């Protein structure tokens, strides 16, 4: 793990705290947090890809429903990507 990955993880957690139940259901928050944990601690690119794909599907759904702005979704996905293994998974 690098400090950059840890900082990205911190940004993800801050996003979850800031949005809280006003923009995300508990199960959606849990999916994002689980993906962030997976990405931070994994060294396996396949595991990272699965976690990132799951959150990408979630954020696509949130944007399509009008619950999230596309910019917010993209920022979260960038932070998730930065929390993952050194080789980009997206």
C-alpha angles and dihedrals in degrees: 000000000000131000089248090057091048091050091051089050089052090053090052093051090047089052090052091049093047095048097036118152092334092078106011134049116229092255091052091050089050092051091052094045092048090050091048091051091048093048094046096051103032126094094182113099093207092056090048092050092052092050093048093046091053093054091043089057090048094049091046088055092047092051094045091051092050093242093115136032118240091239091057092050092048092049092052092048091050090051091049091049090050091051091055133081117307095259110076113252101191 
